[in-house]
Amino acid sequence: MKNIIIAPYPQKLKNGKPNPKEYPHWKEVVKGLKERGYYITQVGVEGEAQIEGVDQFLKNLSMKELEKMTDDCVTWLTVDSFFQHLARYKNKPGIVL
């Protein structure tokens, strides 16, 4: 299976304002990837919205679970967040939006 992981949300700001690292076009990105035959797994935490079109949304995963998923995916997409650092540690190429 050609699995792509997306981690679409940055950590929320402490003052309650929207994080400027948020990327507003995830729905279009997911749609384009799905049209090319990719299976899309969204990872995140409880309280985050599911991006329309993803095949599965996994929340509150442990570090070991995230590492295993990173090993098994073809690539990943994220905003500037923790996930890019984990993926780099695992030496898995991906894209930061």
C-alpha positions in Angstrom: 0.0 0.0 0.0 1.3 3.5 -0.9 0.7 5.2 2.4 1.4 8.9 3.0 1.2 10.3 6.5 -0.1 13.8 7.0 0.3 15.8 10.3 -1.6 18.9 9.3 -1.8 20.9 12.5 0.8 22.8 14.5 0.6 23.1 18.2 -2.1 25.6 19.4 -0.9 28.9 20.6 -1.1 29.6 24.3 -3.0 32.9 23.8 -5.8 31.1 21.9 -5.1 32.8 18.6 -4.7 30.8 15.4 -1.2 29.4 14.8 0.4 31.2 11.7 1.9 27.9 10.8 -1.5 26.4 9.8 -1.9 25.5 6.1 -5.4 26.1 4.7 -5.3 23.8 1.7 -5.1 20.3 3.1 -8.4 19.2 1.6 -7.0 19.9 -1.9 -3.7 18.2 -1.2 -5.5 15.1 0.1 -7.8 15.0 -2.9 -4.8 15.3 -5.3 -3.0 12.5 -3.6 -6.0 10.2 -3.5 -6.5 10.8 -7.3 -3.0 9.4 -7.7 -3.8 6.3 -5.7 -2.3 7.1 -2.3 -3.7 5.9 1.0 -3.7 8.9 3.4 -3.3 8.5 7.1 -3.7 11.6 9.3 -2.0 11.7 12.7 -2.8 14.2 15.4 -4.2 14.6 18.9 -7.7 14.6 20.3 -9.6 17.8 19.5 -8.1 18.3 16.0 -10.4 18.2 13.0 -10.2 15.4 10.5 -9.2 16.5 7.0 -11.8 15.6 4.5 -10.9 12.7 2.3 -8.3 11.0 4.5 -8.5 7.2 4.8 -7.9 7.1 8.5 -7.2 9.5 11.4 -5.1 8.2 14.3 -5.0 10.3 17.4 -2.8 10.4 20.5 -0.3 7.8 19.2 2.7 6.9 21.3 6.2 7.7 20.1 6.8 4.1 19.2 3.6 3.9 17.2 4.6 7.1 15.3 8.1 5.7 14.6 6.6 2.5 13.2 4.2 4.4 11.0 7.0 6.6 9.7 9.1 3.4 8.9 6.1 2.0 6.9 5.0 5.1 4.9 6.3 6.2 1.5 6.6 9.8 2.6 4.9 12.4 4.9 3.6 15.9 4.8 3.3 18.3 7.7 3.5 21.9 8.8 6.4 23.1 11.0 5.7 20.8 13.9 7.1 18.0 16.0 6.4 15.4 13.2 9.1 16.7 10.9 11.7 16.2 13.6 10.7 12.6 14.2 10.7 11.9 10.5 14.1 13.4 10.0 15.4 11.3 13.0 14.0 8.2 11.2 15.7 9.4 8.0 12.4 9.4 6.0 12.1 12.1 3.3 9.0 14.3 3.3 7.7 17.8 2.9 7.1 20.6 5.3 4.5 23.1 4.1 
